[in-house]
């Protein structure tokens, strides 16, 4: 679930396909202010490593 409030984006859980869903919404992961994890079952967290990999990739100079 993605919540937009006062210009900020809050992601609640990041299951598989989170990156694809953000792309469909034409949203960049950098726009997410906070990621909340309700619990550590796979269907709630498997998309988070992919988001973190995008984060580290963007920091590597070309």
CHARMM-style PDB file with segment names, atoms N, HN, CA, C and O in Angstrom:
ATOM      1  N   UNK     1       0.843  -1.164   0.000  1.00  0.00      PROA
ATOM      2  CA  UNK     1       0.000   0.000   0.000  1.00  0.00      PROA
ATOM      3  C   UNK     1       0.893   1.234   0.000  1.00  0.00      PROA
ATOM      4  O   UNK     1       1.907   1.284   0.697  1.00  0.00      PROA
ATOM      5  N   UNK     2       0.514   2.198  -0.768  1.00  0.00      PROA
ATOM      6  HN  UNK     2      -0.309   2.157  -1.335  1.00  0.00      PROA
ATOM      7  CA  UNK     2       1.247   3.448  -0.863  1.00  0.00      PROA
ATOM      8  C   UNK     2       0.297   4.578  -0.481  1.00  0.00      PROA
ATOM      9  O   UNK     2      -0.800   4.697  -1.027  1.00  0.00      PROA
ATOM     10  N   UNK     3       0.732   5.398   0.456  1.00  0.00      PROA
ATOM     11  HN  UNK     3       1.623   5.301   0.900  1.00  0.00      PROA
ATOM     12  CA  UNK     3      -0.084   6.509   0.932  1.00  0.00      PROA
ATOM     13  C   UNK     3       0.624   7.816   0.607  1.00  0.00      PROA
ATOM     14  O   UNK     3       1.810   7.983   0.891  1.00  0.00      PROA
ATOM     15  N   UNK     4      -0.116   8.731   0.012  1.00  0.00      PROA
ATOM     16  HN  UNK     4      -1.080   8.595  -0.218  1.00  0.00      PROA
ATOM     17  CA  UNK     4       0.429  10.060  -0.269  1.00  0.00      PROA
ATOM     18  C   UNK     4      -0.247  11.031   0.686  1.00  0.00      PROA
ATOM     19  O   UNK     4      -1.474  11.121   0.738  1.00  0.00      PROA
ATOM     20  N   UNK     5       0.573  11.755   1.440  1.00  0.00      PROA
ATOM     21  HN  UNK     5       1.569  11.681   1.398  1.00  0.00      PROA
ATOM     22  CA  UNK     5       0.031  12.708   2.413  1.00  0.00      PROA
ATOM     23  C   UNK     5       0.925  13.938   2.438  1.00  0.00      PROA
ATOM     24  O   UNK     5       2.124  13.845   2.699  1.00  0.00      PROA
ATOM     25  N   UNK     6       0.334  15.074   2.167  1.00  0.00      PROA
ATOM     26  HN  UNK     6      -0.640  15.149   1.954  1.00  0.00      PROA
ATOM     27  CA  UNK     6       1.042  16.350   2.191  1.00  0.00      PROA
ATOM     28  C   UNK     6       2.343  16.301   1.386  1.00  0.00      PROA
ATOM     29  O   UNK     6       3.383  16.793   1.825  1.00  0.00      PROA
ATOM     30  N   UNK     7       2.259  15.701   0.211  1.00  0.00      PROA
ATOM     31  HN  UNK     7       1.414  15.301  -0.145  1.00  0.00      PROA
ATOM     32  CA  UNK     7       3.406  15.654  -0.685  1.00  0.00      PROA
ATOM     33  C   UNK     7       4.411  14.553  -0.402  1.00  0.00      PROA
ATOM     34  O   UNK     7       5.383  14.409  -1.144  1.00  0.00      PROA
ATOM     35  N   UNK     8       4.207  13.776   0.643  1.00  0.00      PROA
ATOM     36  HN  UNK     8       3.418  13.892   1.246  1.00  0.00      PROA
ATOM     37  CA  UNK     8       5.122  12.681   0.969  1.00  0.00      PROA
ATOM     38  C   UNK     8       4.473  11.349   0.627  1.00  0.00      PROA
ATOM     39  O   UNK     8       3.250  11.215   0.660  1.00  0.00      PROA
ATOM     40  N   UNK     9       5.311  10.360   0.296  1.00  0.00      PROA
ATOM     41  HN  UNK     9       6.305  10.469   0.269  1.00  0.00      PROA
ATOM     42  CA  UNK     9       4.827   9.019   0.012  1.00  0.00      PROA
ATOM     43  C   UNK     9       5.298   8.078   1.110  1.00  0.00      PROA
ATOM     44  O   UNK     9       6.467   8.084   1.498  1.00  0.00      PROA
ATOM     45  N   UNK    10       4.361   7.267   1.605  1.00  0.00      PROA
ATOM     46  HN  UNK    10       3.412   7.263   1.289  1.00  0.00      PROA
ATOM     47  CA  UNK    10       4.652   6.290   2.635  1.00  0.00      PROA
ATOM     48  C   UNK    10       4.289   4.914   2.087  1.00  0.00      PROA
ATOM     49  O   UNK    10       3.152   4.687   1.673  1.00  0.00      PROA
ATOM     50  N   UNK    11       5.244   4.007   2.085  1.00  0.00      PROA
ATOM     51  HN  UNK    11       6.168   4.192   2.421  1.00  0.00      PROA
ATOM     52  CA  UNK    11       5.016   2.647   1.604  1.00  0.00      PROA
ATOM     53  C   UNK    11       4.807   1.738   2.808  1.00  0.00      PROA
ATOM     54  O   UNK    11       5.639   1.683   3.713  1.00  0.00      PROA
ATOM     55  N   UNK    12       3.694   1.033   2.806  1.00  0.00      PROA
ATOM     56  HN  UNK    12       3.018   1.077   2.071  1.00  0.00      PROA
ATOM     57  CA  UNK    12       3.404   0.068   3.853  1.00  0.00      PROA
ATOM     58  C   UNK    12       3.587  -1.321   3.270  1.00  0.00      PROA
ATOM     59  O   UNK    12       2.804  -1.775   2.435  1.00  0.00      PROA
ATOM     60  N   UNK    13       4.636  -1.983   3.728  1.00  0.00      PROA
ATOM     61  HN  UNK    13       5.272  -1.615   4.406  1.00  0.00      PROA
ATOM     62  CA  UNK    13       5.030  -3.305   3.244  1.00  0.00      PROA
ATOM     63  C   UNK    13       5.476  -3.209   1.783  1.00  0.00      PROA
ATOM     64  O   UNK    13       4.993  -2.374   1.018  1.00  0.00      PROA
ATOM     65  N   UNK    14       6.380  -4.057   1.437  1.00  0.00      PROA
ATOM     66  HN  UNK    14       6.772  -4.734   2.059  1.00  0.00      PROA
ATOM     67  CA  UNK    14       6.916  -4.049   0.078  1.00  0.00      PROA
ATOM     68  C   UNK    14       7.024  -5.460  -0.446  1.00  0.00      PROA
ATOM     69  O   UNK    14       8.110  -6.039  -0.487  1.00  0.00      PROA
ATOM     70  N   UNK    15       5.911  -6.003  -0.839  1.00  0.00      PROA
ATOM     71  HN  UNK    15       5.029  -5.533  -0.805  1.00  0.00      PROA
ATOM     72  CA  UNK    15       5.894  -7.368  -1.352  1.00  0.00      PROA
ATOM     73  C   UNK    15       6.503  -7.464  -2.739  1.00  0.00      PROA
ATOM     74  O   UNK    15       6.921  -6.472  -3.337  1.00  0.00      PROA
ATOM     75  N   UNK    16       6.536  -8.691  -3.224  1.00  0.00      PROA
ATOM     76  HN  UNK    16       6.196  -9.497  -2.738  1.00  0.00      PROA
ATOM     77  CA  UNK    16       7.076  -8.945  -4.558  1.00  0.00      PROA
ATOM     78  C   UNK    16       6.301  -8.113  -5.579  1.00  0.00      PROA
ATOM     79  O   UNK    16       5.073  -8.041  -5.533  1.00  0.00      PROA
ATOM     80  N   UNK    17       7.020  -7.500  -6.483  1.00  0.00      PROA
ATOM     81  HN  UNK    17       8.017  -7.559  -6.520  1.00  0.00      PROA
ATOM     82  CA  UNK    17       6.395  -6.690  -7.522  1.00  0.00      PROA
ATOM     83  C   UNK    17       6.255  -5.218  -7.163  1.00  0.00      PROA
ATOM     84  O   UNK    17       5.639  -4.452  -7.905  1.00  0.00      PROA
ATOM     85  N   UNK    18       6.816  -4.823  -6.039  1.00  0.00      PROA
ATOM     86  HN  UNK    18       7.315  -5.445  -5.436  1.00  0.00      PROA
ATOM     87  CA  UNK    18       6.718  -3.421  -5.629  1.00  0.00      PROA
ATOM     88  C   UNK    18       7.332  -2.493  -6.667  1.00  0.00      PROA
ATOM     89  O   UNK    18       6.761  -1.452  -6.990  1.00  0.00      PROA
ATOM     90  N   UNK    19       8.499  -2.869  -7.191  1.00  0.00      PROA
ATOM     91  HN  UNK    19       8.963  -3.715  -6.928  1.00  0.00      PROA
ATOM     92  CA  UNK    19       9.152  -2.028  -8.198  1.00  0.00      PROA
ATOM     93  C   UNK    19       8.283  -1.892  -9.447  1.00  0.00      PROA
ATOM     94  O   UNK    19       8.174  -0.809 -10.023  1.00  0.00      PROA
ATOM     95  N   UNK    20       7.672  -2.991  -9.856  1.00  0.00      PROA
ATOM     96  HN  UNK    20       7.760  -3.870  -9.388  1.00  0.00      PROA
ATOM     97  CA  UNK    20       6.818  -2.977 -11.047  1.00  0.00      PROA
ATOM     98  C   UNK    20       5.615  -2.071 -10.807  1.00  0.00      PROA
ATOM     99  O   UNK    20       5.230  -1.298 -11.685  1.00  0.00      PROA
ATOM    100  N   UNK    21       5.026  -2.166  -9.628  1.00  0.00      PROA
ATOM    101  HN  UNK    21       5.338  -2.794  -8.915  1.00  0.00      PROA
ATOM    102  CA  UNK    21       3.868  -1.329  -9.305  1.00  0.00      PROA
ATOM    103  C   UNK    21       4.237   0.147  -9.289  1.00  0.00      PROA
ATOM    104  O   UNK    21       3.476   0.982  -9.777  1.00  0.00      PROA
ATOM    105  N   UNK    22       5.395   0.472  -8.733  1.00  0.00      PROA
ATOM    106  HN  UNK    22       6.012  -0.207  -8.336  1.00  0.00      PROA
ATOM    107  CA  UNK    22       5.832   1.869  -8.729  1.00  0.00      PROA
ATOM    108  C   UNK    22       6.035   2.369 -10.151  1.00  0.00      PROA
ATOM    109  O   UNK    22       5.695   3.507 -10.472  1.00  0.00      PROA
ATOM    110  N   UNK    23       6.590   1.516 -10.999  1.00  0.00      PROA
ATOM    111  HN  UNK    23       6.867   0.591 -10.739  1.00  0.00      PROA
ATOM    112  CA  UNK    23       6.811   1.894 -12.398  1.00  0.00      PROA
ATOM    113  C   UNK    23       5.479   2.141 -13.107  1.00  0.00      PROA
ATOM    114  O   UNK    23       5.346   3.089 -13.881  1.00  0.00      PROA
ATOM    115  N   UNK    24       4.491   1.276 -12.836  1.00  0.00      PROA
ATOM    116  HN  UNK    24       4.599   0.506 -12.207  1.00  0.00      PROA
ATOM    117  CA  UNK    24       3.169   1.451 -13.461  1.00  0.00      PROA
ATOM    118  C   UNK    24       2.526   2.769 -13.046  1.00  0.00      PROA
ATOM    119  O   UNK    24       1.816   3.399 -13.829  1.00  0.00      PROA
ATOM    120  N   UNK    25       2.783   3.177 -11.810  1.00  0.00      PROA
ATOM    121  HN  UNK    25       3.360   2.665 -11.174  1.00  0.00      PROA
ATOM    122  CA  UNK    25       2.236   4.430 -11.303  1.00  0.00      PROA
ATOM    123  C   UNK    25       3.100   5.630 -11.700  1.00  0.00      PROA
ATOM    124  O   UNK    25       2.785   6.775 -11.377  1.00  0.00      PROA
ATOM    125  N   UNK    26       4.182   5.344 -12.401  1.00  0.00      PROA
ATOM    126  HN  UNK    26       4.437   4.413 -12.664  1.00  0.00      PROA
ATOM    127  CA  UNK    26       5.132   6.372 -12.817  1.00  0.00      PROA
ATOM    128  C   UNK    26       5.715   7.120 -11.616  1.00  0.00      PROA
ATOM    129  O   UNK    26       5.878   8.340 -11.636  1.00  0.00      PROA
ATOM    130  N   UNK    27       6.026   6.344 -10.562  1.00  0.00      PROA
ATOM    131  HN  UNK    27       5.894   5.352 -10.546  1.00  0.00      PROA
ATOM    132  CA  UNK    27       6.621   6.901  -9.354  1.00  0.00      PROA
ATOM    133  C   UNK    27       8.035   6.376  -9.205  1.00  0.00      PROA
ATOM    134  O   UNK    27       8.299   5.206  -9.481  1.00  0.00      PROA
ATOM    135  N   UNK    28       8.932   7.222  -8.776  1.00  0.00      PROA
ATOM    136  HN  UNK    28       8.718   8.173  -8.552  1.00  0.00      PROA
ATOM    137  CA  UNK    28      10.308   6.813  -8.538  1.00  0.00      PROA
ATOM    138  C   UNK    28      10.461   6.429  -7.081  1.00  0.00      PROA
ATOM    139  O   UNK    28       9.837   7.034  -6.208  1.00  0.00      PROA
ATOM    140  N   UNK    29      11.272   5.446  -6.814  1.00  0.00      PROA
ATOM    141  HN  UNK    29      11.778   4.955  -7.523  1.00  0.00      PROA
ATOM    142  CA  UNK    29      11.454   4.976  -5.442  1.00  0.00      PROA
ATOM    143  C   UNK    29      11.994   6.087  -4.545  1.00  0.00      PROA
ATOM    144  O   UNK    29      11.726   6.097  -3.343  1.00  0.00      PROA
ATOM    145  N   UNK    30      12.754   7.023  -5.121  1.00  0.00      PROA
ATOM    146  HN  UNK    30      12.972   7.015  -6.097  1.00  0.00      PROA
ATOM    147  CA  UNK    30      13.333   8.115  -4.323  1.00  0.00      PROA
ATOM    148  C   UNK    30      12.268   9.024  -3.721  1.00  0.00      PROA
ATOM    149  O   UNK    30      12.543   9.755  -2.770  1.00  0.00      PROA
ATOM    150  N   UNK    31      11.075   8.984  -4.259  1.00  0.00      PROA
ATOM    151  HN  UNK    31      10.852   8.389  -5.032  1.00  0.00      PROA
ATOM    152  CA  UNK    31       9.990   9.815  -3.742  1.00  0.00      PROA
ATOM    153  C   UNK    31       9.402   9.259  -2.443  1.00  0.00      PROA
ATOM    154  O   UNK    31       8.670   9.967  -1.751  1.00  0.00      PROA
ATOM    155  N   UNK    32       9.710   8.006  -2.102  1.00  0.00      PROA
ATOM    156  HN  UNK    32      10.304   7.431  -2.664  1.00  0.00      PROA
ATOM    157  CA  UNK    32       9.179   7.382  -0.893  1.00  0.00      PROA
ATOM    158  C   UNK    32       9.927   7.920   0.315  1.00  0.00      PROA
ATOM    159  O   UNK    32      11.153   7.839   0.387  1.00  0.00      PROA
ATOM    160  N   UNK    33       9.182   8.468   1.260  1.00  0.00      PROA
ATOM    161  HN  UNK    33       8.185   8.533   1.202  1.00  0.00      PROA
ATOM    162  CA  UNK    33       9.782   9.042   2.466  1.00  0.00      PROA
ATOM    163  C   UNK    33      10.112   7.975   3.498  1.00  0.00      PROA
ATOM    164  O   UNK    33      11.170   8.015   4.125  1.00  0.00      PROA
ATOM    165  N   UNK    34       9.203   7.022   3.673  1.00  0.00      PROA
ATOM    166  HN  UNK    34       8.343   6.990   3.164  1.00  0.00      PROA
ATOM    167  CA  UNK    34       9.351   6.006   4.710  1.00  0.00      PROA
ATOM    168  C   UNK    34       8.767   4.694   4.212  1.00  0.00      PROA
ATOM    169  O   UNK    34       7.758   4.684   3.508  1.00  0.00      PROA
ATOM    170  N   UNK    35       9.406   3.583   4.581  1.00  0.00      PROA
ATOM    171  HN  UNK    35      10.225   3.591   5.153  1.00  0.00      PROA
ATOM    172  CA  UNK    35       8.850   2.258   4.328  1.00  0.00      PROA
ATOM    173  C   UNK    35       8.527   1.638   5.677  1.00  0.00      PROA
ATOM    174  O   UNK    35       9.412   1.455   6.513  1.00  0.00      PROA
ATOM    175  N   UNK    36       7.261   1.318   5.884  1.00  0.00      PROA
ATOM    176  HN  UNK    36       6.542   1.467   5.205  1.00  0.00      PROA
ATOM    177  CA  UNK    36       6.816   0.648   7.108  1.00  0.00      PROA
ATOM    178  C   UNK    36       6.649  -0.837   6.812  1.00  0.00      PROA
ATOM    179  O   UNK    36       6.095  -1.205   5.777  1.00  0.00      PROA
ATOM    180  N   UNK    37       7.121  -1.683   7.708  1.00  0.00      PROA
ATOM    181  HN  UNK    37       7.571  -1.384   8.549  1.00  0.00      PROA
ATOM    182  CA  UNK    37       6.979  -3.127   7.562  1.00  0.00      PROA
ATOM    183  C   UNK    37       6.109  -3.623   8.704  1.00  0.00      PROA
ATOM    184  O   UNK    37       6.489  -3.533   9.871  1.00  0.00      PROA
ATOM    185  N   UNK    38       4.937  -4.149   8.359  1.00  0.00      PROA
ATOM    186  HN  UNK    38       4.628  -4.223   7.411  1.00  0.00      PROA
ATOM    187  CA  UNK    38       4.011  -4.596   9.394  1.00  0.00      PROA
ATOM    188  C   UNK    38       4.486  -5.883  10.060  1.00  0.00      PROA
ATOM    189  O   UNK    38       4.329  -6.056  11.268  1.00  0.00      PROA
ATOM    190  N   UNK    39       5.061  -6.776   9.277  1.00  0.00      PROA
ATOM    191  HN  UNK    39       5.188  -6.635   8.295  1.00  0.00      PROA
ATOM    192  CA  UNK    39       5.648  -8.007   9.802  1.00  0.00      PROA
ATOM    193  C   UNK    39       6.522  -8.620   8.713  1.00  0.00      PROA
ATOM    194  O   UNK    39       6.469  -8.202   7.556  1.00  0.00      PROA
ATOM    195  N   UNK    40       7.312  -9.595   9.082  1.00  0.00      PROA
ATOM    196  HN  UNK    40       7.356  -9.935  10.021  1.00  0.00      PROA
ATOM    197  CA  UNK    40       8.362 -10.080   8.166  1.00  0.00      PROA
ATOM    198  C   UNK    40       7.976 -11.309   7.349  1.00  0.00      PROA
ATOM    199  O   UNK    40       8.856 -12.077   6.960  1.00  0.00      PROA
ATOM    200  N   UNK    41       6.706 -11.517   7.080  1.00  0.00      PROA
ATOM    201  HN  UNK    41       5.991 -10.893   7.396  1.00  0.00      PROA
ATOM    202  CA  UNK    41       6.329 -12.590   6.172  1.00  0.00      PROA
ATOM    203  C   UNK    41       6.765 -12.200   4.757  1.00  0.00      PROA
ATOM    204  O   UNK    41       6.780 -11.021   4.402  1.00  0.00      PROA
ATOM    205  N   UNK    42       7.114 -13.194   3.970  1.00  0.00      PROA
ATOM    206  HN  UNK    42       7.102 -14.151   4.259  1.00  0.00      PROA
ATOM    207  CA  UNK    42       7.674 -12.946   2.636  1.00  0.00      PROA
ATOM    208  C   UNK    42       6.782 -12.069   1.768  1.00  0.00      PROA
ATOM    209  O   UNK    42       7.288 -11.240   1.011  1.00  0.00      PROA
ATOM    210  N   UNK    43       5.470 -12.234   1.861  1.00  0.00      PROA
ATOM    211  HN  UNK    43       5.059 -12.907   2.475  1.00  0.00      PROA
ATOM    212  CA  UNK    43       4.579 -11.448   1.012  1.00  0.00      PROA
ATOM    213  C   UNK    43       4.519  -9.976   1.410  1.00  0.00      PROA
ATOM    214  O   UNK    43       3.839  -9.182   0.759  1.00  0.00      PROA
ATOM    215  N   UNK    44       5.224  -9.614   2.469  1.00  0.00      PROA
ATOM    216  HN  UNK    44       5.777 -10.258   2.997  1.00  0.00      PROA
ATOM    217  CA  UNK    44       5.260  -8.217   2.904  1.00  0.00      PROA
ATOM    218  C   UNK    44       6.640  -7.578   2.756  1.00  0.00      PROA
ATOM    219  O   UNK    44       6.774  -6.362   2.894  1.00  0.00      PROA
ATOM    220  N   UNK    45       7.675  -8.391   2.474  1.00  0.00      PROA
ATOM    221  HN  UNK    45       7.566  -9.378   2.362  1.00  0.00      PROA
ATOM    222  CA  UNK    45       9.038  -7.839   2.461  1.00  0.00      PROA
ATOM    223  C   UNK    45       9.880  -8.188   1.243  1.00  0.00      PROA
ATOM    224  O   UNK    45      10.953  -7.608   1.077  1.00  0.00      PROA
ATOM    225  N   UNK    46       9.454  -9.099   0.392  1.00  0.00      PROA
ATOM    226  HN  UNK    46       8.583  -9.571   0.527  1.00  0.00      PROA
ATOM    227  CA  UNK    46      10.333  -9.555  -0.693  1.00  0.00      PROA
ATOM    228  C   UNK    46      10.643  -8.485  -1.734  1.00  0.00      PROA
ATOM    229  O   UNK    46      11.600  -8.644  -2.491  1.00  0.00      PROA
ATOM    230  N   UNK    47       9.882  -7.417  -1.800  1.00  0.00      PROA
ATOM    231  HN  UNK    47       9.104  -7.288  -1.185  1.00  0.00      PROA
ATOM    232  CA  UNK    47      10.174  -6.340  -2.754  1.00  0.00      PROA
ATOM    233  C   UNK    47      11.144  -5.300  -2.221  1.00  0.00      PROA
ATOM    234  O   UNK    47      11.675  -4.496  -2.987  1.00  0.00      PROA
ATOM    235  N   UNK    48      11.381  -5.308  -0.921  1.00  0.00      PROA
ATOM    236  HN  UNK    48      10.950  -5.961  -0.298  1.00  0.00      PROA
ATOM    237  CA  UNK    48      12.236  -4.284  -0.322  1.00  0.00      PROA
ATOM    238  C   UNK    48      13.704  -4.416  -0.745  1.00  0.00      PROA
ATOM    239  O   UNK    48      14.330  -3.396  -1.032  1.00  0.00      PROA
ATOM    240  N   UNK    49      14.282  -5.622  -0.796  1.00  0.00      PROA
ATOM    241  HN  UNK    49      13.774  -6.451  -0.562  1.00  0.00      PROA
ATOM    242  CA  UNK    49      15.679  -5.706  -1.256  1.00  0.00      PROA
ATOM    243  C   UNK    49      15.897  -5.096  -2.640  1.00  0.00      PROA
ATOM    244  O   UNK    49      16.932  -4.476  -2.884  1.00  0.00      PROA
ATOM    245  N   UNK    50      14.945  -5.263  -3.535  1.00  0.00      PROA
ATOM    246  HN  UNK    50      14.104  -5.766  -3.336  1.00  0.00      PROA
ATOM    247  CA  UNK    50      15.063  -4.665  -4.867  1.00  0.00      PROA
ATOM    248  C   UNK    50      15.100  -3.153  -4.803  1.00  0.00      PROA
ATOM    249  O   UNK    50      15.852  -2.519  -5.542  1.00  0.00      PROA
ATOM    250  N   UNK    51      14.293  -2.565  -3.924  1.00  0.00      PROA
ATOM    251  HN  UNK    51      13.683  -3.080  -3.323  1.00  0.00      PROA
ATOM    252  CA  UNK    51      14.311  -1.109  -3.755  1.00  0.00      PROA
ATOM    253  C   UNK    51      15.651  -0.659  -3.193  1.00  0.00      PROA
ATOM    254  O   UNK    51      16.196   0.362  -3.611  1.00  0.00      PROA
ATOM    255  N   UNK    52      16.175  -1.417  -2.252  1.00  0.00      PROA
ATOM    256  HN  UNK    52      15.732  -2.246  -1.912  1.00  0.00      PROA
ATOM    257  CA  UNK    52      17.471  -1.063  -1.665  1.00  0.00      PROA
ATOM    258  C   UNK    52      18.592  -1.193  -2.681  1.00  0.00      PROA
ATOM    259  O   UNK    52      19.539  -0.408  -2.665  1.00  0.00      PROA
ATOM    260  N   UNK    53      18.493  -2.175  -3.562  1.00  0.00      PROA
ATOM    261  HN  UNK    53      17.723  -2.814  -3.575  1.00  0.00      PROA
ATOM    262  CA  UNK    53      19.508  -2.328  -4.612  1.00  0.00      PROA
ATOM    263  C   UNK    53      19.464  -1.133  -5.563  1.00  0.00      PROA
ATOM    264  O   UNK    53      20.509  -0.682  -6.032  1.00  0.00      PROA
ATOM    265  N   UNK    54      18.278  -0.620  -5.852  1.00  0.00      PROA
ATOM    266  HN  UNK    54      17.429  -0.987  -5.471  1.00  0.00      PROA
ATOM    267  CA  UNK    54      18.180   0.587  -6.677  1.00  0.00      PROA
ATOM    268  C   UNK    54      18.870   1.744  -5.982  1.00  0.00      PROA
ATOM    269  O   UNK    54      19.544   2.552  -6.620  1.00  0.00      PROA
ATOM    270  N   UNK    55      18.699   1.819  -4.684  1.00  0.00      PROA
ATOM    271  HN  UNK    55      18.151   1.163  -4.165  1.00  0.00      PROA
ATOM    272  CA  UNK    55      19.319   2.884  -3.901  1.00  0.00      PROA
ATOM    273  C   UNK    55      20.833   2.838  -4.011  1.00  0.00      PROA
ATOM    274  O   UNK    55      21.467   3.865  -4.255  1.00  0.00      PROA
ATOM    275  N   UNK    56      21.417   1.669  -3.836  1.00  0.00      PROA
ATOM    276  HN  UNK    56      20.902   0.835  -3.638  1.00  0.00      PROA
ATOM    277  CA  UNK    56      22.880   1.560  -3.891  1.00  0.00      PROA
ATOM    278  C   UNK    56      23.394   1.750  -5.313  1.00  0.00      PROA
ATOM    279  O   UNK    56      24.485   2.286  -5.507  1.00  0.00      PROA
ATOM    280  N   UNK    57      22.631   1.321  -6.304  1.00  0.00      PROA
ATOM    281  HN  UNK    57      21.745   0.885  -6.147  1.00  0.00      PROA
ATOM    282  CA  UNK    57      23.050   1.481  -7.696  1.00  0.00      PROA
ATOM    283  C   UNK    57      23.124   2.950  -8.072  1.00  0.00      PROA
ATOM    284  O   UNK    57      24.024   3.361  -8.805  1.00  0.00      PROA
ATOM    285  N   UNK    58      22.180   3.746  -7.575  1.00  0.00      PROA
ATOM    286  HN  UNK    58      21.449   3.413  -6.980  1.00  0.00      PROA
ATOM    287  CA  UNK    58      22.154   5.166  -7.901  1.00  0.00      PROA
ATOM    288  C   UNK    58      23.320   5.925  -7.272  1.00  0.00      PROA
ATOM    289  O   UNK    58      23.632   7.032  -7.711  1.00  0.00      PROA
ATOM    290  N   UNK    59      23.959   5.369  -6.272  1.00  0.00      PROA
ATOM    291  HN  UNK    59      23.706   4.470  -5.916  1.00  0.00      PROA
ATOM    292  CA  UNK    59      25.067   6.042  -5.616  1.00  0.00      PROA
ATOM    293  C   UNK    59      26.416   5.779  -6.287  1.00  0.00      PROA
ATOM    294  O   UNK    59      27.399   6.464  -6.006  1.00  0.00      PROA
ATOM    295  N   UNK    60      26.456   4.792  -7.168  1.00  0.00      PROA
ATOM    296  HN  UNK    60      25.657   4.235  -7.396  1.00  0.00      PROA
ATOM    297  CA  UNK    60      27.704   4.453  -7.843  1.00  0.00      PROA
ATOM    298  C   UNK    60      27.885   5.405  -9.025  1.00  0.00      PROA
ATOM    299  O   UNK    60      27.031   5.441  -9.912  1.00  0.00      PROA
ATOM    300  N   UNK    61      28.970   6.174  -9.062  1.00  0.00      PROA
ATOM    301  HN  UNK    61      29.664   6.145  -8.342  1.00  0.00      PROA
ATOM    302  CA  UNK    61      29.166   7.093 -10.192  1.00  0.00      PROA
ATOM    303  C   UNK    61      29.400   6.333 -11.491  1.00  0.00      PROA
ATOM    304  O   UNK    61      30.026   5.273 -11.498  1.00  0.00      PROA
ATOM    305  N   UNK    62      28.903   6.874 -12.565  1.00  0.00      PROA
ATOM    306  HN  UNK    62      28.395   7.736 -12.559  1.00  0.00      PROA
ATOM    307  CA  UNK    62      29.057   6.236 -13.883  1.00  0.00      PROA
ATOM    308  C   UNK    62      30.388   6.576 -14.498  1.00  0.00      PROA
ATOM    309  OT1 UNK    62      30.689   6.128 -15.605  1.00  0.00      PROA
TER     310      UNK     62
END
